[in-house]
Amino acid sequence: MITPKEQQLIDYAHFLNTHPLFVCLLVVLAIWTIIWKGLALWKAAGNKSKPWFIVLLLLNTVGILEIIYIFFFSKKKEVSK
């Protein structure tokens, strides 16, 4: 006899087998997110911005927050002479 947990796994596997476009979308979305998160974390670490680094590390926003940080908040401050 199949337990409810096993049936749930079977149903999930069946869904993934019958919806390959969904699986491809998830893979592309994961790659997209990893790239932007990596770039944003790299810039935050380089700018010694600990609060931004922590926020970017903990929140998953499918790259949206990372893109905002990279283009609007990661500009290095000019050192005055």
Backbone as CSV, one residue per row, in Angstrom:
resi,resn,N_x,N_y,N_z,CA_x,CA_y,CA_z,C_x,C_y,C_z
1,MET,0.842,-1.187,0.000,0.000,0.000,0.000,0.888,1.252,0.000
2,ILE,0.493,2.228,-0.753,1.247,3.482,-0.882,0.781,4.467,0.184
3,THR,1.748,5.058,0.864,1.419,6.055,1.888,1.061,7.375,1.203
4,PRO,0.371,8.262,1.920,0.033,9.570,1.336,1.277,10.354,0.909
5,LYS,2.356,10.239,1.661,3.588,10.946,1.315,4.172,10.402,0.005
6,GLU,4.163,9.080,-0.153,4.644,8.472,-1.384,3.765,8.851,-2.564
7,GLN,2.462,8.910,-2.360,1.543,9.294,-3.425,1.794,10.739,-3.850
8,GLN,2.093,11.576,-2.875,2.393,12.977,-3.175,3.649,13.078,-4.051
9,LEU,4.673,12.291,-3.731,5.896,12.286,-4.539,5.636,11.759,-5.948
10,ILE,4.806,10.739,-6.063,4.447,10.188,-7.374,3.709,11.234,-8.200
11,ASP,2.759,11.920,-7.567,2.010,12.970,-8.264,2.934,14.100,-8.721
12,TYR,3.883,14.469,-7.863,4.834,15.519,-8.194,5.706,15.096,-9.377
13,ALA,6.206,13.880,-9.348,7.035,13.374,-10.448,6.236,13.315,-11.743
14,HIS,4.982,12.906,-11.655,4.128,12.850,-12.835,3.925,14.257,-13.417
15,PHE,3.704,15.236,-12.540,3.519,16.612,-12.992,4.765,17.103,-13.742
16,LEU,5.944,16.842,-13.170,7.183,17.288,-13.807,7.416,16.584,-15.138
17,ASN,7.037,15.319,-15.230,7.206,14.580,-16.486,6.246,15.055,-17.572
18,THR,5.078,15.524,-17.169,4.079,15.942,-18.152,4.145,17.436,-18.473
19,HIS,4.987,18.184,-17.763,5.112,19.625,-17.989,6.588,20.022,-18.119
20,PRO,7.247,19.609,-19.192,8.679,19.922,-19.325,8.957,21.420,-19.459
21,LEU,8.012,22.181,-19.988,8.213,23.623,-20.116,8.321,24.273,-18.735
22,PHE,7.543,23.770,-17.796,7.591,24.267,-16.423,8.968,24.010,-15.817
23,VAL,9.507,22.836,-16.045,10.830,22.485,-15.536,11.887,23.396,-16.162
24,CYS,11.809,23.622,-17.455,12.754,24.514,-18.136,12.658,25.929,-17.581
25,LEU,11.444,26.396,-17.342,11.243,27.726,-16.780,11.889,27.833,-15.400
26,LEU,11.727,26.819,-14.577,12.341,26.827,-13.248,13.866,26.856,-13.337
27,VAL,14.431,26.098,-14.253,15.891,26.071,-14.418,16.394,27.434,-14.881
28,VAL,15.745,28.013,-15.865,16.147,29.336,-16.368,16.015,30.384,-15.268
29,LEU,14.931,30.340,-14.518,14.715,31.283,-13.418,15.784,31.125,-12.340
30,ALA,16.166,29.903,-12.039,17.212,29.657,-11.035,18.551,30.209,-11.511
31,ILE,18.886,29.987,-12.762,20.151,30.493,-13.306,20.157,32.024,-13.303
32,TRP,19.046,32.616,-13.748,18.887,34.077,-13.762,19.115,34.644,-12.360
33,THR,18.496,34.043,-11.354,18.595,34.514,-9.980,20.015,34.377,-9.451
34,ILE,20.659,33.253,-9.710,22.023,33.023,-9.217,22.999,34.037,-9.806
35,ILE,22.859,34.329,-11.079,23.753,35.300,-11.728,23.614,36.674,-11.094
36,TRP,22.384,37.176,-10.981,22.176,38.513,-10.424,22.556,38.561,-8.949
37,LYS,22.227,37.528,-8.192,22.571,37.499,-6.774,24.084,37.500,-6.608
38,GLY,24.774,36.717,-7.415,26.233,36.678,-7.333,26.854,38.029,-7.630
39,LEU,26.387,38.687,-8.683,26.916,40.015,-9.028,26.657,41.032,-7.922
40,ALA,25.443,41.027,-7.407,25.086,41.995,-6.358,25.870,41.735,-5.077
41,LEU,26.032,40.474,-4.692,26.810,40.165,-3.492,28.268,40.546,-3.680
42,TRP,28.792,40.325,-4.862,30.177,40.693,-5.162,30.367,42.201,-5.005
43,LYS,29.445,42.987,-5.563,29.548,44.447,-5.462,29.374,44.916,-4.019
44,ALA,28.408,44.324,-3.302,28.181,44.722,-1.905,29.411,44.418,-1.055
45,ALA,30.040,43.271,-1.287,31.254,42.932,-0.540,32.389,43.880,-0.914
46,GLY,32.525,44.182,-2.207,33.573,45.097,-2.652,33.403,46.501,-2.109
47,ASN,32.153,46.912,-1.912,31.862,48.242,-1.368,31.832,48.237,0.163
48,LYS,32.110,47.092,0.758,32.077,46.929,2.212,30.724,47.362,2.786
49,SER,29.658,46.982,2.111,28.303,47.326,2.525,27.655,46.110,3.189
50,LYS,27.931,45.963,4.486,27.445,44.797,5.220,25.911,44.707,5.253
51,PRO,25.173,45.811,5.482,23.698,45.685,5.496,23.137,45.196,4.158
52,TRP,23.634,45.761,3.060,23.152,45.318,1.745,23.530,43.866,1.500
53,PHE,24.729,43.469,1.893,25.160,42.089,1.690,24.218,41.133,2.406
54,ILE,23.868,41.434,3.648,22.986,40.566,4.426,21.595,40.508,3.810
55,VAL,21.057,41.658,3.426,19.719,41.691,2.821,19.695,40.903,1.514
56,LEU,20.692,41.128,0.672,20.746,40.432,-0.614,20.930,38.928,-0.432
57,LEU,21.671,38.550,0.576,21.910,37.131,0.834,20.646,36.438,1.323
58,LEU,19.867,37.110,2.158,18.715,36.468,2.798,17.425,36.528,1.987
59,LEU,17.238,37.583,1.210,15.982,37.722,0.467,16.118,37.170,-0.951
60,ASN,15.129,36.415,-1.374,15.085,35.919,-2.740,13.991,36.667,-3.487
61,THR,14.404,37.512,-4.427,13.444,38.343,-5.153,13.543,38.124,-6.657
62,VAL,14.038,36.983,-7.071,14.182,36.622,-8.479,15.016,37.668,-9.225
63,GLY,15.986,38.229,-8.546,16.896,39.164,-9.188,16.472,40.616,-9.144
64,ILE,15.259,40.907,-8.731,14.764,42.293,-8.774,15.543,43.186,-7.818
65,LEU,15.645,42.788,-6.557,16.371,43.602,-5.585,17.849,43.685,-5.950
66,GLU,18.393,42.607,-6.472,19.799,42.602,-6.870,20.063,43.591,-7.997
67,ILE,19.176,43.631,-8.979,19.319,44.566,-10.103,19.210,46.005,-9.612
68,ILE,18.264,46.266,-8.714,18.112,47.619,-8.150,19.385,48.024,-7.419
69,TYR,19.932,47.110,-6.625,21.170,47.439,-5.905,22.310,47.739,-6.875
70,ILE,22.494,46.883,-7.862,23.613,47.047,-8.789,23.539,48.382,-9.527
71,PHE,22.369,48.740,-10.021,22.272,49.930,-10.865,22.016,51.236,-10.111
72,PHE,21.512,51.178,-8.874,21.171,52.422,-8.185,21.922,52.654,-6.881
73,PHE,22.336,51.610,-6.177,22.923,51.800,-4.860,24.385,51.387,-4.753
74,SER,24.944,50.735,-5.740,26.302,50.209,-5.591,27.388,51.134,-6.110
75,LYS,27.030,52.329,-6.484,28.042,53.258,-6.992,29.002,53.604,-5.861
76,LYS,30.305,53.483,-6.142,31.296,53.821,-5.127,31.320,55.337,-4.910
77,LYS,31.457,55.700,-3.657,31.526,57.113,-3.312,32.904,57.653,-3.686
78,GLU,32.933,58.843,-4.251,34.196,59.482,-4.617,34.872,59.986,-3.349
79,VAL,36.163,59.749,-3.236,36.924,60.218,-2.070,37.369,61.639,-2.341
80,SER,37.005,62.558,-1.428,37.401,63.957,-1.617,38.843,64.144,-1.144
81,LYS,39.559,65.048,-1.824,40.977,65.272,-1.520,41.165,66.302,-0.441
